[in-house]
Each structure stands twice: as structure tokens, then as C-alpha cells.
């Protein structure tokens, strides 16, 4: 897959009783050393969210199997107490869709915009 042209990916807020928790959902990419790498689009989205929200921490949530979907809401709730962004690393596009569905069925979700 080619992602060089992609400048940024969408970032969202999950609203927890009036507190907006910023989060990003992305498919995980690994390099030849099997280490997770961010595409330029993910890096740009993280930077944009930091600029917009003033939050600089990063909570990384690895979603490798469907079993991990049970933890999605916990990670969002953890983001309420930490001045950071929740970054969901999903090991497939299907898991990324399921994460978005899980969050949007539990919390009010809005797009982060400048």
C-alpha cells in the first residue's frame, strides 16, 4: 500500500460527561525489524491534535485481536485522566473499523477541527 500522498488522518473527540478525550485510530505498520512505525500522516495528525488541544502525552493502545476490543472503552476513559491523546494501533483495517464502531456506540464522537 502507498500512503505517501496522505497528509493526515482524522482525529476525534470522545465525550465523557463533558470531558473531551482526543483519539486517533490507525492501522499498524511495522518495519523490517518488526518495530511499529508511524506513517507521515499519523505523525502529522498527532502533531495537529497536540497543537489544537494542547495535550502532549500519548497513550498507545494496541488492538491486535478482537479480544482487545473489550479494552477500547477503558483506554478512552484512561485518556480522561491523562493530558494526552489515545492512539489506537490496530493490526488490521477491520479491527480499526470495529474500534471506531465501539467508541461511537458508547460515547458521543466529534471530529477534531482547527
Beta strands, then each sheet from edge to edge (+ up, - down):
strand 1: 12-16
strand 2: 19-27
strand 3: 29-30
strand 4: 36-37
strand 5: 57-63
strand 6: 84-90
strand 7: 108-111
sheet 1: 5+ 6+ 2+ 1- 7+
sheet 2: 3+ 4-
end
